[in-house]
Every structure is written in structure tokens, then in C-alpha cells.
């Protein structure tokens, strides 16, 4: 018959309880430390996000500086090269006479920025990834029209009883006289009008970015008519 296992003494039982207590205490401390570190990490992330939002809410340059820089441009100009065709003619029993000229024309469009005020510029934290400027400017209008008469292309046709040198030259002179009026009344094609507005926006955007930094988001819009 096998002998019975020895009965633990009170001192042995106390040592076992002490070890169990120390193990449980270490586990509790470990869990508490892990929870503290998680809370600390969450707090740091929240503070970083809050700081990022705060930085986004602040423009890199004051709105007044942007408005002043735009105002200093005074006038933004865009040029459009085109041609104007003018024709003068007459019909009679002696035969028809027709004279026409095509003349190169340069149209100058400008945007007056001299009256730029602070209320036409704003900072939006929702614009782009880091926020950006929104600037309103007047639409471009025509400020000058150049007619290059020295580069005209004349065309004359006369009837069988008409003298080209006399009748043709007379109607050519009439066409030349009307070239300036025709040029002033030119209406831009939709694609040319869009080009004028786009180039104007690009010029103002480039100016603002030269002041605030090339990575700054800038949105230029036009004042309502």
C-alpha cells in the first residue's frame, strides 16, 4: 500500500497564497498600465488632430495681405488675336464691284483690381486638404482694340465695264474706313471668352501663391453680374 502524500504545512500554504497574490497583483498592474498607455495614445492623437484642425483654420497669410497684394496688381490684361473682314460692294448695269479686306486685330481685356477689398477674400478650412483662399474679382472687360491696317489682305473684283483701278480702290477705301468700327463691335466666340476668363484667374492665382506659398490652395471666382 502506497504511503499518503504529505500534508502541506501552514507555512507552505502561506507561501502558495503569497505567490498567487503576487501573480494577480502583477497581472492587475499590467492591465492598468496597458489601459493607461492606450488612454495616453488616444489623448495624444486627439491633441494632434485638434492642433491640425487649428492650424488649418489659420491662413498662412492674413486675408488683408492677400487683398492688398491683389489690389496692387491694379489691372490684369489678356490679349486675343483675331481678324476682321470688311466688304463693300455695288451692283449696276456696268457690272458689279466688290472690295473686301481682312485685317489682323488684337483685343485687350482687363480686370480692374484696384478696388479690391478685404471682404472679397476669405479663408476656408474646407477648401482642399489644408484649407485655402477664396478670392472674388470683377469679370474681364475690353479695354482696347488694335487694328493692324498695314497688314491688311485686300481683294477686289469688278464687272466688265468697271475700271479696277478706280472703282476697286474707291470701295477698298470704304472698307478700310469701316474696319475700326467692325473691330470694336467684334463679339468673342465662347471659347475665346472662356480663355480670357481662365487666363485672368490663373494670373491672380499665381500672384496669391507667390505670397502664400506654392502649395496653398487658391480658388478665384468672379463677382456676380
Secondary structure, DSSP 8 states (H G I E B T S, - for coil): ---------HHHHHHHHHHHHHHHHHHHHHHHHHHHHHHHHHHHHHHHHHHHHHHHHS-SS-HHHHHHHHHHH-EEEEEEEEEEEEEEEE--TT--EEEEEEEEEEEEEEEE-TT--GGGEEEETTSTTT-EEEEEE---EEEEEEEEEEEEEEEEEE-TTS-IIIIIHHHHHHHHHHHHHHHHT----HHHHHHHHHHHHHHHHHHHHHHH-TT-EEEEEE---
